[in-house]
Amino acid sequence: MCGICGIISRAWDAPAGPLDAMAAAIRHRGTDASGRFHDSERGVHFAHQRLSIIDLSERGQQPLFNEDRSLVLICNGEFY
């Protein structure tokens, strides 16, 4: 099972530190890959630890973005 963590706070604008510590704490939830998303302007910071079970390709890397990168998705699961 993958792991997801994040911080939502406009008062916090550092892209590392606490978020990296949270991601390290859930590393056992997904040891195959990790990803980060930071938007300091909106105060949104997410981390993802990936456990590859079904889709072993690079297409499963997260976060996922739409074509113009106006939408971002971090999830636990597969879309078919």
mmJSON file of the N, C-alpha and C atoms, coordinates in Angstrom:
{"data_MODEL":{"atom_site":{
"group_PDB":["ATOM","ATOM","ATOM","ATOM","ATOM","ATOM","ATOM","ATOM","ATOM","ATOM","ATOM","ATOM","ATOM","ATOM","ATOM","ATOM","ATOM","ATOM","ATOM","ATOM","ATOM","ATOM","ATOM","ATOM","ATOM","ATOM","ATOM","ATOM","ATOM","ATOM","ATOM","ATOM","ATOM","ATOM","ATOM","ATOM","ATOM","ATOM","ATOM","ATOM","ATOM","ATOM","ATOM","ATOM","ATOM","ATOM","ATOM","ATOM","ATOM","ATOM","ATOM","ATOM","ATOM","ATOM","ATOM","ATOM","ATOM","ATOM","ATOM","ATOM","ATOM","ATOM","ATOM","ATOM","ATOM","ATOM","ATOM","ATOM","ATOM","ATOM","ATOM","ATOM","ATOM","ATOM","ATOM","ATOM","ATOM","ATOM","ATOM","ATOM","ATOM","ATOM","ATOM","ATOM","ATOM","ATOM","ATOM","ATOM","ATOM","ATOM","ATOM","ATOM","ATOM","ATOM","ATOM","ATOM","ATOM","ATOM","ATOM","ATOM","ATOM","ATOM","ATOM","ATOM","ATOM","ATOM","ATOM","ATOM","ATOM","ATOM","ATOM","ATOM","ATOM","ATOM","ATOM","ATOM","ATOM","ATOM","ATOM","ATOM","ATOM","ATOM","ATOM","ATOM","ATOM","ATOM","ATOM","ATOM","ATOM","ATOM","ATOM","ATOM","ATOM","ATOM","ATOM","ATOM","ATOM","ATOM","ATOM","ATOM","ATOM","ATOM","ATOM","ATOM","ATOM","ATOM","ATOM","ATOM","ATOM","ATOM","ATOM","ATOM","ATOM","ATOM","ATOM","ATOM","ATOM","ATOM","ATOM","ATOM","ATOM","ATOM","ATOM","ATOM","ATOM","ATOM","ATOM","ATOM","ATOM","ATOM","ATOM","ATOM","ATOM","ATOM","ATOM","ATOM","ATOM","ATOM","ATOM","ATOM","ATOM","ATOM","ATOM","ATOM","ATOM","ATOM","ATOM","ATOM","ATOM","ATOM","ATOM","ATOM","ATOM","ATOM","ATOM","ATOM","ATOM","ATOM","ATOM","ATOM","ATOM","ATOM","ATOM","ATOM","ATOM","ATOM","ATOM","ATOM","ATOM","ATOM","ATOM","ATOM","ATOM","ATOM","ATOM","ATOM","ATOM","ATOM","ATOM","ATOM","ATOM","ATOM","ATOM","ATOM","ATOM","ATOM","ATOM","ATOM","ATOM","ATOM","ATOM","ATOM","ATOM","ATOM","ATOM","ATOM","ATOM","ATOM","ATOM","ATOM"],
"id":[1,2,3,4,5,6,7,8,9,10,11,12,13,14,15,16,17,18,19,20,21,22,23,24,25,26,27,28,29,30,31,32,33,34,35,36,37,38,39,40,41,42,43,44,45,46,47,48,49,50,51,52,53,54,55,56,57,58,59,60,61,62,63,64,65,66,67,68,69,70,71,72,73,74,75,76,77,78,79,80,81,82,83,84,85,86,87,88,89,90,91,92,93,94,95,96,97,98,99,100,101,102,103,104,105,106,107,108,109,110,111,112,113,114,115,116,117,118,119,120,121,122,123,124,125,126,127,128,129,130,131,132,133,134,135,136,137,138,139,140,141,142,143,144,145,146,147,148,149,150,151,152,153,154,155,156,157,158,159,160,161,162,163,164,165,166,167,168,169,170,171,172,173,174,175,176,177,178,179,180,181,182,183,184,185,186,187,188,189,190,191,192,193,194,195,196,197,198,199,200,201,202,203,204,205,206,207,208,209,210,211,212,213,214,215,216,217,218,219,220,221,222,223,224,225,226,227,228,229,230,231,232,233,234,235,236,237,238,239,240],
"type_symbol":["N","C","C","N","C","C","N","C","C","N","C","C","N","C","C","N","C","C","N","C","C","N","C","C","N","C","C","N","C","C","N","C","C","N","C","C","N","C","C","N","C","C","N","C","C","N","C","C","N","C","C","N","C","C","N","C","C","N","C","C","N","C","C","N","C","C","N","C","C","N","C","C","N","C","C","N","C","C","N","C","C","N","C","C","N","C","C","N","C","C","N","C","C","N","C","C","N","C","C","N","C","C","N","C","C","N","C","C","N","C","C","N","C","C","N","C","C","N","C","C","N","C","C","N","C","C","N","C","C","N","C","C","N","C","C","N","C","C","N","C","C","N","C","C","N","C","C","N","C","C","N","C","C","N","C","C","N","C","C","N","C","C","N","C","C","N","C","C","N","C","C","N","C","C","N","C","C","N","C","C","N","C","C","N","C","C","N","C","C","N","C","C","N","C","C","N","C","C","N","C","C","N","C","C","N","C","C","N","C","C","N","C","C","N","C","C","N","C","C","N","C","C","N","C","C","N","C","C","N","C","C","N","C","C","N","C","C","N","C","C"],
"label_atom_id":["N","CA","C","N","CA","C","N","CA","C","N","CA","C","N","CA","C","N","CA","C","N","CA","C","N","CA","C","N","CA","C","N","CA","C","N","CA","C","N","CA","C","N","CA","C","N","CA","C","N","CA","C","N","CA","C","N","CA","C","N","CA","C","N","CA","C","N","CA","C","N","CA","C","N","CA","C","N","CA","C","N","CA","C","N","CA","C","N","CA","C","N","CA","C","N","CA","C","N","CA","C","N","CA","C","N","CA","C","N","CA","C","N","CA","C","N","CA","C","N","CA","C","N","CA","C","N","CA","C","N","CA","C","N","CA","C","N","CA","C","N","CA","C","N","CA","C","N","CA","C","N","CA","C","N","CA","C","N","CA","C","N","CA","C","N","CA","C","N","CA","C","N","CA","C","N","CA","C","N","CA","C","N","CA","C","N","CA","C","N","CA","C","N","CA","C","N","CA","C","N","CA","C","N","CA","C","N","CA","C","N","CA","C","N","CA","C","N","CA","C","N","CA","C","N","CA","C","N","CA","C","N","CA","C","N","CA","C","N","CA","C","N","CA","C","N","CA","C","N","CA","C","N","CA","C","N","CA","C","N","CA","C","N","CA","C","N","CA","C","N","CA","C","N","CA","C","N","CA","C"],
"label_alt_id":[null,null,null,null,null,null,null,null,null,null,null,null,null,null,null,null,null,null,null,null,null,null,null,null,null,null,null,null,null,null,null,null,null,null,null,null,null,null,null,null,null,null,null,null,null,null,null,null,null,null,null,null,null,null,null,null,null,null,null,null,null,null,null,null,null,null,null,null,null,null,null,null,null,null,null,null,null,null,null,null,null,null,null,null,null,null,null,null,null,null,null,null,null,null,null,null,null,null,null,null,null,null,null,null,null,null,null,null,null,null,null,null,null,null,null,null,null,null,null,null,null,null,null,null,null,null,null,null,null,null,null,null,null,null,null,null,null,null,null,null,null,null,null,null,null,null,null,null,null,null,null,null,null,null,null,null,null,null,null,null,null,null,null,null,null,null,null,null,null,null,null,null,null,null,null,null,null,null,null,null,null,null,null,null,null,null,null,null,null,null,null,null,null,null,null,null,null,null,null,null,null,null,null,null,null,null,null,null,null,null,null,null,null,null,null,null,null,null,null,null,null,null,null,null,null,null,null,null,null,null,null,null,null,null,null,null,null,null,null,null],
"label_comp_id":["MET","MET","MET","CYS","CYS","CYS","GLY","GLY","GLY","ILE","ILE","ILE","CYS","CYS","CYS","GLY","GLY","GLY","ILE","ILE","ILE","ILE","ILE","ILE","SER","SER","SER","ARG","ARG","ARG","ALA","ALA","ALA","TRP","TRP","TRP","ASP","ASP","ASP","ALA","ALA","ALA","PRO","PRO","PRO","ALA","ALA","ALA","GLY","GLY","GLY","PRO","PRO","PRO","LEU","LEU","LEU","ASP","ASP","ASP","ALA","ALA","ALA","MET","MET","MET","ALA","ALA","ALA","ALA","ALA","ALA","ALA","ALA","ALA","ILE","ILE","ILE","ARG","ARG","ARG","HIS","HIS","HIS","ARG","ARG","ARG","GLY","GLY","GLY","THR","THR","THR","ASP","ASP","ASP","ALA","ALA","ALA","SER","SER","SER","GLY","GLY","GLY","ARG","ARG","ARG","PHE","PHE","PHE","HIS","HIS","HIS","ASP","ASP","ASP","SER","SER","SER","GLU","GLU","GLU","ARG","ARG","ARG","GLY","GLY","GLY","VAL","VAL","VAL","HIS","HIS","HIS","PHE","PHE","PHE","ALA","ALA","ALA","HIS","HIS","HIS","GLN","GLN","GLN","ARG","ARG","ARG","LEU","LEU","LEU","SER","SER","SER","ILE","ILE","ILE","ILE","ILE","ILE","ASP","ASP","ASP","LEU","LEU","LEU","SER","SER","SER","GLU","GLU","GLU","ARG","ARG","ARG","GLY","GLY","GLY","GLN","GLN","GLN","GLN","GLN","GLN","PRO","PRO","PRO","LEU","LEU","LEU","PHE","PHE","PHE","ASN","ASN","ASN","GLU","GLU","GLU","ASP","ASP","ASP","ARG","ARG","ARG","SER","SER","SER","LEU","LEU","LEU","VAL","VAL","VAL","LEU","LEU","LEU","ILE","ILE","ILE","CYS","CYS","CYS","ASN","ASN","ASN","GLY","GLY","GLY","GLU","GLU","GLU","PHE","PHE","PHE","TYR","TYR","TYR"],
"label_asym_id":["A","A","A","A","A","A","A","A","A","A","A","A","A","A","A","A","A","A","A","A","A","A","A","A","A","A","A","A","A","A","A","A","A","A","A","A","A","A","A","A","A","A","A","A","A","A","A","A","A","A","A","A","A","A","A","A","A","A","A","A","A","A","A","A","A","A","A","A","A","A","A","A","A","A","A","A","A","A","A","A","A","A","A","A","A","A","A","A","A","A","A","A","A","A","A","A","A","A","A","A","A","A","A","A","A","A","A","A","A","A","A","A","A","A","A","A","A","A","A","A","A","A","A","A","A","A","A","A","A","A","A","A","A","A","A","A","A","A","A","A","A","A","A","A","A","A","A","A","A","A","A","A","A","A","A","A","A","A","A","A","A","A","A","A","A","A","A","A","A","A","A","A","A","A","A","A","A","A","A","A","A","A","A","A","A","A","A","A","A","A","A","A","A","A","A","A","A","A","A","A","A","A","A","A","A","A","A","A","A","A","A","A","A","A","A","A","A","A","A","A","A","A","A","A","A","A","A","A","A","A","A","A","A","A","A","A","A","A","A","A"],
"label_entity_id":["1","1","1","1","1","1","1","1","1","1","1","1","1","1","1","1","1","1","1","1","1","1","1","1","1","1","1","1","1","1","1","1","1","1","1","1","1","1","1","1","1","1","1","1","1","1","1","1","1","1","1","1","1","1","1","1","1","1","1","1","1","1","1","1","1","1","1","1","1","1","1","1","1","1","1","1","1","1","1","1","1","1","1","1","1","1","1","1","1","1","1","1","1","1","1","1","1","1","1","1","1","1","1","1","1","1","1","1","1","1","1","1","1","1","1","1","1","1","1","1","1","1","1","1","1","1","1","1","1","1","1","1","1","1","1","1","1","1","1","1","1","1","1","1","1","1","1","1","1","1","1","1","1","1","1","1","1","1","1","1","1","1","1","1","1","1","1","1","1","1","1","1","1","1","1","1","1","1","1","1","1","1","1","1","1","1","1","1","1","1","1","1","1","1","1","1","1","1","1","1","1","1","1","1","1","1","1","1","1","1","1","1","1","1","1","1","1","1","1","1","1","1","1","1","1","1","1","1","1","1","1","1","1","1","1","1","1","1","1","1"],
"label_seq_id":[1,1,1,2,2,2,3,3,3,4,4,4,5,5,5,6,6,6,7,7,7,8,8,8,9,9,9,10,10,10,11,11,11,12,12,12,13,13,13,14,14,14,15,15,15,16,16,16,17,17,17,18,18,18,19,19,19,20,20,20,21,21,21,22,22,22,23,23,23,24,24,24,25,25,25,26,26,26,27,27,27,28,28,28,29,29,29,30,30,30,31,31,31,32,32,32,33,33,33,34,34,34,35,35,35,36,36,36,37,37,37,38,38,38,39,39,39,40,40,40,41,41,41,42,42,42,43,43,43,44,44,44,45,45,45,46,46,46,47,47,47,48,48,48,49,49,49,50,50,50,51,51,51,52,52,52,53,53,53,54,54,54,55,55,55,56,56,56,57,57,57,58,58,58,59,59,59,60,60,60,61,61,61,62,62,62,63,63,63,64,64,64,65,65,65,66,66,66,67,67,67,68,68,68,69,69,69,70,70,70,71,71,71,72,72,72,73,73,73,74,74,74,75,75,75,76,76,76,77,77,77,78,78,78,79,79,79,80,80,80],
"pdbx_PDB_ins_code":[null,null,null,null,null,null,null,null,null,null,null,null,null,null,null,null,null,null,null,null,null,null,null,null,null,null,null,null,null,null,null,null,null,null,null,null,null,null,null,null,null,null,null,null,null,null,null,null,null,null,null,null,null,null,null,null,null,null,null,null,null,null,null,null,null,null,null,null,null,null,null,null,null,null,null,null,null,null,null,null,null,null,null,null,null,null,null,null,null,null,null,null,null,null,null,null,null,null,null,null,null,null,null,null,null,null,null,null,null,null,null,null,null,null,null,null,null,null,null,null,null,null,null,null,null,null,null,null,null,null,null,null,null,null,null,null,null,null,null,null,null,null,null,null,null,null,null,null,null,null,null,null,null,null,null,null,null,null,null,null,null,null,null,null,null,null,null,null,null,null,null,null,null,null,null,null,null,null,null,null,null,null,null,null,null,null,null,null,null,null,null,null,null,null,null,null,null,null,null,null,null,null,null,null,null,null,null,null,null,null,null,null,null,null,null,null,null,null,null,null,null,null,null,null,null,null,null,null,null,null,null,null,null,null,null,null,null,null,null,null],
"Cartn_x":[0.843,0.0,0.882,0.537,1.286,1.066,1.846,1.696,1.604,0.739,0.531,0.591,1.275,1.287,1.342,1.05,1.078,0.899,1.148,0.969,0.184,-0.871,-1.63,-1.587,-0.793,-0.617,0.056,-0.571,0.057,1.186,1.196,2.249,3.55,3.463,4.65,5.028,6.223,6.592,7.865,8.459,9.672,9.299,9.889,9.519,10.15,10.96,11.609,11.356,12.246,12.142,11.029,9.951,8.88,8.241,8.075,7.48,8.39,9.683,10.623,10.649,10.524,10.486,9.234,8.096,6.863,6.99,7.553,7.726,8.673,9.71,10.637,9.945,9.026,8.305,7.365,6.919,6.023,6.723,8.041,8.791,8.477,8.238,7.914,6.611,5.776,4.504,4.686,5.83,6.102,7.57,8.284,9.735,10.195,9.253,9.631,9.923,9.279,9.492,8.87,9.232,8.619,8.447,7.524,7.269,6.856,7.065,6.721,5.985,5.113,4.443,4.457,4.904,4.953,4.303,3.409,2.851,2.83,3.937,4.068,3.071,2.692,1.721,0.379,-0.04,-1.322,-1.167,0.069,0.305,0.0,0.256,-0.054,1.249,1.52,2.746,2.397,2.643,2.323,3.529,3.574,4.589,3.895,4.496,3.923,5.02,4.773,5.669,4.954,5.597,4.934,5.361,4.372,4.584,3.993,4.838,4.392,3.944,2.662,2.138,1.636,0.79,0.206,0.922,0.925,1.58,3.016,3.953,5.358,6.072,5.348,5.96,6.156,6.893,7.119,5.845,4.842,3.582,2.845,3.188,2.532,3.177,4.221,4.886,3.933,4.034,3.184,4.055,3.552,2.205,1.917,0.629,0.153,-0.351,-0.071,-0.494,-1.288,-2.19,-2.841,-1.88,-2.312,-1.43,-0.795,-1.546,-0.988,-0.564,-0.524,-0.078,-0.927,-2.188,-3.083,-3.789,-3.743,-4.321,-3.262,-3.268,-2.314,-3.087,-2.655,-3.326,-2.285,-2.492,-1.739,-2.787,-2.656,-3.686,-3.067,-3.86,-3.478,-4.403,-3.906,-4.73,-4.392,-5.135,-4.922,-6.18,-5.995,-7.108,-7.056,-8.183,-8.245,-9.302],
"Cartn_y":[-1.183,0.0,1.237,2.205,3.452,4.309,5.36,6.298,7.713,8.511,9.893,10.753,11.891,12.835,14.242,15.218,16.583,17.625,18.851,20.022,21.036,21.561,22.634,23.822,24.807,25.975,27.078,28.225,29.365,29.943,29.643,30.152,29.375,28.197,27.354,27.346,27.837,27.903,27.128,26.44,25.666,24.345,24.031,22.806,21.54,21.634,20.434,20.383,19.797,19.753,18.86,19.437,18.605,17.654,18.073,17.197,16.002,16.242,15.144,14.208,14.741,13.903,13.026,13.593,12.796,11.71,12.047,11.054,9.946,10.292,9.277,8.349,8.896,8.089,7.073,7.334,6.392,5.681,5.752,5.117,3.628,2.977,1.54,1.253,2.261,2.084,1.998,2.467,2.419,2.646,1.591,1.682,1.757,1.738,1.707,3.09,4.118,5.475,6.471,7.727,8.786,10.017,10.868,12.095,13.21,14.432,15.605,16.614,17.388,18.508,19.675,20.826,22.037,23.19,23.882,25.129,26.097,26.804,27.702,28.846,29.285,30.374,29.995,28.753,28.283,27.56,27.306,26.639,25.154,24.494,23.072,22.315,21.297,20.517,19.052,18.182,16.767,15.904,14.738,13.735,12.397,11.561,10.261,9.215,8.089,6.928,5.845,5.325,4.4,2.959,2.096,0.651,0.127,-0.323,-0.796,-2.245,-2.484,-3.847,-4.264,-3.45,-3.81,-3.081,-1.769,-0.987,-0.715,-1.433,-1.289,-0.256,0.36,1.302,2.677,3.509,4.887,5.729,5.271,6.023,6.118,5.267,5.295,6.223,6.944,7.873,8.992,9.432,10.516,11.628,12.84,13.25,13.167,13.083,13.053,14.448,14.877,16.194,16.046,16.998,17.051,17.71,17.868,18.33,19.687,20.636,21.973,22.196,21.11,21.122,22.046,22.272,23.095,22.266,20.935,20.028,19.024,18.706,17.726,16.723,15.459,14.397,13.511,13.263,12.253,11.333,10.023,9.102,7.77,6.978,5.626,4.684,4.13,3.24,3.32,2.61,2.534,3.006,3.64,4.057,3.228,2.684,1.862,2.401],
"Cartn_z":[0.0,0.0,0.0,-0.799,-0.895,0.345,0.456,1.553,1.031,1.644,1.25,2.506,2.426,3.539,2.965,3.791,3.295,4.369,3.967,4.822,4.004,4.59,3.948,4.898,4.535,5.387,4.588,4.507,3.83,4.67,5.962,6.833,6.659,6.067,5.891,4.434,4.089,2.682,2.35,3.325,3.052,2.382,1.235,0.524,1.092,2.119,2.674,4.181,4.92,6.37,6.859,7.395,7.963,6.946,5.721,4.714,4.441,4.319,4.105,5.309,6.503,7.711,7.72,7.317,7.248,6.193,5.03,3.967,4.412,5.152,5.656,6.644,7.421,8.418,7.768,6.53,5.848,4.69,4.635,3.548,3.435,4.557,4.532,3.793,3.581,2.868,1.366,0.877,-0.553,-0.811,-1.107,-1.255,-2.71,-3.661,-5.074,-5.66,-5.17,-5.685,-4.714,-4.898,-4.098,-4.975,-4.598,-5.347,-4.412,-4.85,-4.052,-4.929,-4.284,-4.94,-3.977,-4.462,-3.639,-4.385,-3.728,-4.242,-3.067,-2.874,-1.731,-1.773,-2.979,-3.115,-2.503,-2.706,-2.174,-0.84,-0.432,0.845,0.827,-0.317,-0.461,-0.74,0.083,-0.038,0.24,-0.742,-0.596,-0.933,-0.311,-0.627,-0.836,-1.669,-1.993,-1.975,-1.327,-1.357,-2.146,-3.193,-4.113,-3.882,-3.803,-3.808,-5.112,-6.017,-7.333,-7.226,-7.478,-7.424,-8.8,-9.399,-10.692,-11.817,-11.811,-12.862,-12.446,-13.017,-12.671,-13.536,-14.468,-15.4,-14.755,-15.463,-15.027,-15.091,-15.842,-15.969,-14.648,-13.69,-12.392,-11.392,-11.812,-10.895,-10.496,-9.258,-8.776,-8.234,-8.216,-8.546,-10.04,-10.356,-11.735,-12.108,-13.327,-13.798,-15.086,-15.338,-16.643,-17.638,-18.881,-19.946,-19.672,-19.134,-18.902,-17.449,-16.674,-15.274,-14.384,-14.784,-13.965,-12.893,-13.028,-12.039,-11.619,-10.335,-9.807,-8.977,-9.023,-8.285,-7.609,-6.34,-5.598,-5.008,-5.28,-4.842,-4.441,-3.781,-3.42,-4.176,-5.262,-6.054,-7.515,-8.309,-9.743,-10.463,-11.62,-12.466,-13.734,-14.15,-15.361,-16.293],
"occupancy":[1.0,1.0,1.0,1.0,1.0,1.0,1.0,1.0,1.0,1.0,1.0,1.0,1.0,1.0,1.0,1.0,1.0,1.0,1.0,1.0,1.0,1.0,1.0,1.0,1.0,1.0,1.0,1.0,1.0,1.0,1.0,1.0,1.0,1.0,1.0,1.0,1.0,1.0,1.0,1.0,1.0,1.0,1.0,1.0,1.0,1.0,1.0,1.0,1.0,1.0,1.0,1.0,1.0,1.0,1.0,1.0,1.0,1.0,1.0,1.0,1.0,1.0,1.0,1.0,1.0,1.0,1.0,1.0,1.0,1.0,1.0,1.0,1.0,1.0,1.0,1.0,1.0,1.0,1.0,1.0,1.0,1.0,1.0,1.0,1.0,1.0,1.0,1.0,1.0,1.0,1.0,1.0,1.0,1.0,1.0,1.0,1.0,1.0,1.0,1.0,1.0,1.0,1.0,1.0,1.0,1.0,1.0,1.0,1.0,1.0,1.0,1.0,1.0,1.0,1.0,1.0,1.0,1.0,1.0,1.0,1.0,1.0,1.0,1.0,1.0,1.0,1.0,1.0,1.0,1.0,1.0,1.0,1.0,1.0,1.0,1.0,1.0,1.0,1.0,1.0,1.0,1.0,1.0,1.0,1.0,1.0,1.0,1.0,1.0,1.0,1.0,1.0,1.0,1.0,1.0,1.0,1.0,1.0,1.0,1.0,1.0,1.0,1.0,1.0,1.0,1.0,1.0,1.0,1.0,1.0,1.0,1.0,1.0,1.0,1.0,1.0,1.0,1.0,1.0,1.0,1.0,1.0,1.0,1.0,1.0,1.0,1.0,1.0,1.0,1.0,1.0,1.0,1.0,1.0,1.0,1.0,1.0,1.0,1.0,1.0,1.0,1.0,1.0,1.0,1.0,1.0,1.0,1.0,1.0,1.0,1.0,1.0,1.0,1.0,1.0,1.0,1.0,1.0,1.0,1.0,1.0,1.0,1.0,1.0,1.0,1.0,1.0,1.0,1.0,1.0,1.0,1.0,1.0,1.0,1.0,1.0,1.0,1.0,1.0,1.0],
"B_iso_or_equiv":[0.0,0.0,0.0,0.0,0.0,0.0,0.0,0.0,0.0,0.0,0.0,0.0,0.0,0.0,0.0,0.0,0.0,0.0,0.0,0.0,0.0,0.0,0.0,0.0,0.0,0.0,0.0,0.0,0.0,0.0,0.0,0.0,0.0,0.0,0.0,0.0,0.0,0.0,0.0,0.0,0.0,0.0,0.0,0.0,0.0,0.0,0.0,0.0,0.0,0.0,0.0,0.0,0.0,0.0,0.0,0.0,0.0,0.0,0.0,0.0,0.0,0.0,0.0,0.0,0.0,0.0,0.0,0.0,0.0,0.0,0.0,0.0,0.0,0.0,0.0,0.0,0.0,0.0,0.0,0.0,0.0,0.0,0.0,0.0,0.0,0.0,0.0,0.0,0.0,0.0,0.0,0.0,0.0,0.0,0.0,0.0,0.0,0.0,0.0,0.0,0.0,0.0,0.0,0.0,0.0,0.0,0.0,0.0,0.0,0.0,0.0,0.0,0.0,0.0,0.0,0.0,0.0,0.0,0.0,0.0,0.0,0.0,0.0,0.0,0.0,0.0,0.0,0.0,0.0,0.0,0.0,0.0,0.0,0.0,0.0,0.0,0.0,0.0,0.0,0.0,0.0,0.0,0.0,0.0,0.0,0.0,0.0,0.0,0.0,0.0,0.0,0.0,0.0,0.0,0.0,0.0,0.0,0.0,0.0,0.0,0.0,0.0,0.0,0.0,0.0,0.0,0.0,0.0,0.0,0.0,0.0,0.0,0.0,0.0,0.0,0.0,0.0,0.0,0.0,0.0,0.0,0.0,0.0,0.0,0.0,0.0,0.0,0.0,0.0,0.0,0.0,0.0,0.0,0.0,0.0,0.0,0.0,0.0,0.0,0.0,0.0,0.0,0.0,0.0,0.0,0.0,0.0,0.0,0.0,0.0,0.0,0.0,0.0,0.0,0.0,0.0,0.0,0.0,0.0,0.0,0.0,0.0,0.0,0.0,0.0,0.0,0.0,0.0,0.0,0.0,0.0,0.0,0.0,0.0,0.0,0.0,0.0,0.0,0.0,0.0],
"pdbx_formal_charge":[null,null,null,null,null,null,null,null,null,null,null,null,null,null,null,null,null,null,null,null,null,null,null,null,null,null,null,null,null,null,null,null,null,null,null,null,null,null,null,null,null,null,null,null,null,null,null,null,null,null,null,null,null,null,null,null,null,null,null,null,null,null,null,null,null,null,null,null,null,null,null,null,null,null,null,null,null,null,null,null,null,null,null,null,null,null,null,null,null,null,null,null,null,null,null,null,null,null,null,null,null,null,null,null,null,null,null,null,null,null,null,null,null,null,null,null,null,null,null,null,null,null,null,null,null,null,null,null,null,null,null,null,null,null,null,null,null,null,null,null,null,null,null,null,null,null,null,null,null,null,null,null,null,null,null,null,null,null,null,null,null,null,null,null,null,null,null,null,null,null,null,null,null,null,null,null,null,null,null,null,null,null,null,null,null,null,null,null,null,null,null,null,null,null,null,null,null,null,null,null,null,null,null,null,null,null,null,null,null,null,null,null,null,null,null,null,null,null,null,null,null,null,null,null,null,null,null,null,null,null,null,null,null,null,null,null,null,null,null,null],
"auth_seq_id":[1,1,1,2,2,2,3,3,3,4,4,4,5,5,5,6,6,6,7,7,7,8,8,8,9,9,9,10,10,10,11,11,11,12,12,12,13,13,13,14,14,14,15,15,15,16,16,16,17,17,17,18,18,18,19,19,19,20,20,20,21,21,21,22,22,22,23,23,23,24,24,24,25,25,25,26,26,26,27,27,27,28,28,28,29,29,29,30,30,30,31,31,31,32,32,32,33,33,33,34,34,34,35,35,35,36,36,36,37,37,37,38,38,38,39,39,39,40,40,40,41,41,41,42,42,42,43,43,43,44,44,44,45,45,45,46,46,46,47,47,47,48,48,48,49,49,49,50,50,50,51,51,51,52,52,52,53,53,53,54,54,54,55,55,55,56,56,56,57,57,57,58,58,58,59,59,59,60,60,60,61,61,61,62,62,62,63,63,63,64,64,64,65,65,65,66,66,66,67,67,67,68,68,68,69,69,69,70,70,70,71,71,71,72,72,72,73,73,73,74,74,74,75,75,75,76,76,76,77,77,77,78,78,78,79,79,79,80,80,80],
"auth_comp_id":["MET","MET","MET","CYS","CYS","CYS","GLY","GLY","GLY","ILE","ILE","ILE","CYS","CYS","CYS","GLY","GLY","GLY","ILE","ILE","ILE","ILE","ILE","ILE","SER","SER","SER","ARG","ARG","ARG","ALA","ALA","ALA","TRP","TRP","TRP","ASP","ASP","ASP","ALA","ALA","ALA","PRO","PRO","PRO","ALA","ALA","ALA","GLY","GLY","GLY","PRO","PRO","PRO","LEU","LEU","LEU","ASP","ASP","ASP","ALA","ALA","ALA","MET","MET","MET","ALA","ALA","ALA","ALA","ALA","ALA","ALA","ALA","ALA","ILE","ILE","ILE","ARG","ARG","ARG","HIS","HIS","HIS","ARG","ARG","ARG","GLY","GLY","GLY","THR","THR","THR","ASP","ASP","ASP","ALA","ALA","ALA","SER","SER","SER","GLY","GLY","GLY","ARG","ARG","ARG","PHE","PHE","PHE","HIS","HIS","HIS","ASP","ASP","ASP","SER","SER","SER","GLU","GLU","GLU","ARG","ARG","ARG","GLY","GLY","GLY","VAL","VAL","VAL","HIS","HIS","HIS","PHE","PHE","PHE","ALA","ALA","ALA","HIS","HIS","HIS","GLN","GLN","GLN","ARG","ARG","ARG","LEU","LEU","LEU","SER","SER","SER","ILE","ILE","ILE","ILE","ILE","ILE","ASP","ASP","ASP","LEU","LEU","LEU","SER","SER","SER","GLU","GLU","GLU","ARG","ARG","ARG","GLY","GLY","GLY","GLN","GLN","GLN","GLN","GLN","GLN","PRO","PRO","PRO","LEU","LEU","LEU","PHE","PHE","PHE","ASN","ASN","ASN","GLU","GLU","GLU","ASP","ASP","ASP","ARG","ARG","ARG","SER","SER","SER","LEU","LEU","LEU","VAL","VAL","VAL","LEU","LEU","LEU","ILE","ILE","ILE","CYS","CYS","CYS","ASN","ASN","ASN","GLY","GLY","GLY","GLU","GLU","GLU","PHE","PHE","PHE","TYR","TYR","TYR"],
"auth_asym_id":["A","A","A","A","A","A","A","A","A","A","A","A","A","A","A","A","A","A","A","A","A","A","A","A","A","A","A","A","A","A","A","A","A","A","A","A","A","A","A","A","A","A","A","A","A","A","A","A","A","A","A","A","A","A","A","A","A","A","A","A","A","A","A","A","A","A","A","A","A","A","A","A","A","A","A","A","A","A","A","A","A","A","A","A","A","A","A","A","A","A","A","A","A","A","A","A","A","A","A","A","A","A","A","A","A","A","A","A","A","A","A","A","A","A","A","A","A","A","A","A","A","A","A","A","A","A","A","A","A","A","A","A","A","A","A","A","A","A","A","A","A","A","A","A","A","A","A","A","A","A","A","A","A","A","A","A","A","A","A","A","A","A","A","A","A","A","A","A","A","A","A","A","A","A","A","A","A","A","A","A","A","A","A","A","A","A","A","A","A","A","A","A","A","A","A","A","A","A","A","A","A","A","A","A","A","A","A","A","A","A","A","A","A","A","A","A","A","A","A","A","A","A","A","A","A","A","A","A","A","A","A","A","A","A","A","A","A","A","A","A"],
"auth_atom_id":["N","CA","C","N","CA","C","N","CA","C","N","CA","C","N","CA","C","N","CA","C","N","CA","C","N","CA","C","N","CA","C","N","CA","C","N","CA","C","N","CA","C","N","CA","C","N","CA","C","N","CA","C","N","CA","C","N","CA","C","N","CA","C","N","CA","C","N","CA","C","N","CA","C","N","CA","C","N","CA","C","N","CA","C","N","CA","C","N","CA","C","N","CA","C","N","CA","C","N","CA","C","N","CA","C","N","CA","C","N","CA","C","N","CA","C","N","CA","C","N","CA","C","N","CA","C","N","CA","C","N","CA","C","N","CA","C","N","CA","C","N","CA","C","N","CA","C","N","CA","C","N","CA","C","N","CA","C","N","CA","C","N","CA","C","N","CA","C","N","CA","C","N","CA","C","N","CA","C","N","CA","C","N","CA","C","N","CA","C","N","CA","C","N","CA","C","N","CA","C","N","CA","C","N","CA","C","N","CA","C","N","CA","C","N","CA","C","N","CA","C","N","CA","C","N","CA","C","N","CA","C","N","CA","C","N","CA","C","N","CA","C","N","CA","C","N","CA","C","N","CA","C","N","CA","C","N","CA","C","N","CA","C","N","CA","C","N","CA","C","N","CA","C","N","CA","C","N","CA","C"],
"pdbx_PDB_model_num":[1,1,1,1,1,1,1,1,1,1,1,1,1,1,1,1,1,1,1,1,1,1,1,1,1,1,1,1,1,1,1,1,1,1,1,1,1,1,1,1,1,1,1,1,1,1,1,1,1,1,1,1,1,1,1,1,1,1,1,1,1,1,1,1,1,1,1,1,1,1,1,1,1,1,1,1,1,1,1,1,1,1,1,1,1,1,1,1,1,1,1,1,1,1,1,1,1,1,1,1,1,1,1,1,1,1,1,1,1,1,1,1,1,1,1,1,1,1,1,1,1,1,1,1,1,1,1,1,1,1,1,1,1,1,1,1,1,1,1,1,1,1,1,1,1,1,1,1,1,1,1,1,1,1,1,1,1,1,1,1,1,1,1,1,1,1,1,1,1,1,1,1,1,1,1,1,1,1,1,1,1,1,1,1,1,1,1,1,1,1,1,1,1,1,1,1,1,1,1,1,1,1,1,1,1,1,1,1,1,1,1,1,1,1,1,1,1,1,1,1,1,1,1,1,1,1,1,1,1,1,1,1,1,1,1,1,1,1,1,1]
}}}
